[in-house]
């Protein structure tokens, strides 16, 4: 038997390992408010489903909570908290953004979670830390529409704030290296052609992304998560990551198209299952059928089976277990 790391390294090289690797996760609202509870929930989930790597999923506001964000858990099946009031209401509010100490507040709590999870997993299971780019953080602070308006009308206010948030993220990522992570899960939410073109994203986002990802250059399991529709998929081709995940069955490009774009690169695709339909409301037979089609589309190589994003919290247990049974029986 090969290790989880060896299996993942094989698919990153574009090979077919002993079996198809699998990875999936969801948020843990309420549990994610303390390092102890989040680490316990994460480890319990891994014990139940034995993923080939673990994504440690914090609340999506952990990088901006120190600025004074206010959120509430209302039962969203995605596991996301609702922003009760946006911190940014006018251009001058971006001056509230300040340098943060990665060892304090919610940043420090997440570092502790990574330490707990890393110690418990040991060398047997790779795990990755979640990072949100500066524009993701800005979106949560202001809301998407106001953020985009400020980018174009008031860059003199928002751009200095983006730089500070990028520096905060770099410092946190540097601190996270000591926890034993195998890589970073770098999330780009709704970075798409409905809000940006290539030139405007180069201006407002790409340089920050590359500075942050550079922190993980010594790691072997960096993952780019491209969330939403009409995404700037050229970033997935250009960025220095080993795995790319997006909503491939809900928006383009297809798995086959992406594999062609990655030709000559050591990049694996993570996906192949629809989280809001097949995995949530489908039968085990539906899941096996969709999984087979996705595996065939990429010829079973350079591929990690999973959803295009986190699972819905109410995904039936039997459907999750079906994914595990499929990869074991398929014996890729």
Secondary structure, DSSP 8 states (H G I E B T S, - for coil): ---HHHHHHHHHTT---SS-EE------TTGGGSHHHHHHHHHHHHHHH--SEEEE---TTTTTGGGT-EEE----TT---EEEE-S--SGGGGGG-----TTSHHHHHHHHHHHHHHHHHTTTSEEEEEEE-HHHHHHHHH-HHHHHHHHHH-HHHHHHHHHHHHHHHHHHHHHHGGGT-SEEEEEEES-BTTT--HHHHIIIIIHHHHHHHHTTTT-S--EEEEESSSB-THHHHHSS-SEEEE-TTTSSS-HHHHHHHTTTS--EEEEEE-TTTHHHHS-HHHHHHHHHHHHHHTTTSSEEEEESS---TT--HHHHHHHHHHHHHHT-
